[in-house]
Amino acid sequence: MTTSTATQSTTSATLAPNNLRVYNTLTRKKEPFQTVTPGKVGIYLCGPTVYKEAHIGHMVGPVIFDTIKRYLCYNGYDVTWVVNITDVDDKLIAEANRRKIPMSQVAEEMTADYLSNLAALGVDQIDKL
């Protein structure tokens, strides 16, 4: 029992916000997590181009970012998470032409499919879509 408690303490200390480290692609190093505005975090995730049904690859990013947002909020940060949906694209135009329906209808159907899949996975922390 003591070992378990010690492990939990070590894990909690390692993951505390002041010890959180993120990979900086510019410097190619892990660096301490710092916000631009104290206590506030903005997260942007490029969402799918909605021309066909969502697949597991479309879900990986949202599940990871949902977890990160929950963790940061738990630690007192005010987090705004934005995900875009691309609804104008050559693939979307081609799919609309193939199905002989308006491009907006394809986009609406596939956006609904994407959001339904996110809900099924419990991803519910997106602030702006």
N, C-alpha and C positions, 0 to 999 in steps of 0.2 A: 504494500500500500504506500509506503514512503517513497519508493522509486517512482510510482505512478504520479504522485503529487509533485515530486521534483521535476519530472519530465514536463508536466503541465506548466509549472512555473517557468521553466526554461523556454518552452514554446511561447508562452504568453509574452515573456520579456523580449524574445526575438522578434515577435510580430507587432510589438507596440509601435504606434505611429512614429515616434521619434527614432525608431530603429528600422523603419521601412526603407528599403532601398529599391530603386528602379533603374532599369537599363537605359542609358542615354545613347541613342543611336549616333549622335553627333560626336561624342567623345569616345564611344565604344567602351564605356565603363559603367559599372553599377555605382550609383550615387545616392546620397540620402534624399528621401522624398521631401520636396519643398513646394509649397504652393506660391503662386504669383501674388494672390491676395490671401492674407492670413485667414485660415479656417474655411476657405472656399476652394472647391475643386470643380473644374469643368472637364467633362469627358465627352469626346466625340468618337462615334463609331460609324464607319462607312457601311451602310446597310446594302441590301441586295438591289440588283436591277430586276424589277418584277415582271419578267416575261414568261416564266414557267414556275412550276411548283418548287417550293423550298426543299432543300435537302440538308443533310446533317452538317455539311460544310458551312451552310448559312447560319447555323445555330451555335457554332463553337464560340465565336466572338461575343455574341450577346450573353451566353451563359457565363463566360469569364468576366465580362464587364459588369454583369449583374452582381456577381460575387464580390468584385472589387468595390462596387458602390456600396453594397451592404456593409462591408468591412469598414470602409471609410466613414459611413454614417454612424455606425456603431461606436466609432472612436471620436465622434463629435464634429465631423466635417459637414459642411453644407455643400452637397454635391448636386450638380446639374448634369444630367446625362442626355445627350442628343444623338439620335440615330437618323440618318437620312435614308430615303427610299428614292432610287433613281427610276423615274417613270417616263423618261424619254430616251430612247436608245435605238440603234439600228436593229438589235435583236427583238426589241419590243414591237417595233414597226413591222418586222418580218412576221412575227407571230400573229399580230392582228390581221395582216394581209392573208396569212395562211388560213386563219379561222374565219375570215370575212366578217369581222366585228370591229367596232371602234377600238383604237389603241387604249382609250381611257377605260374601256370595259375590261380588257386584259389586265391592265394595271390594277384596277379595283379588285378583281378576282384574286390575283396573285398576291396583292398586299394583304387581303383578308386571310389567305392561306398562310402567309408568313407570320402574321400576328397570331393566328390560331396555333401554329406550331410553338411560338414563343410562350403563349399562355400554357400550353400543355407541358412545357418544361419548367414552368414556374418563374419565367422571366417577366417581372412586373415592375421593375424599377426605372424604366425609361421615362424621362420627363417630357421630352419633345421629340416628335416623330415627323 
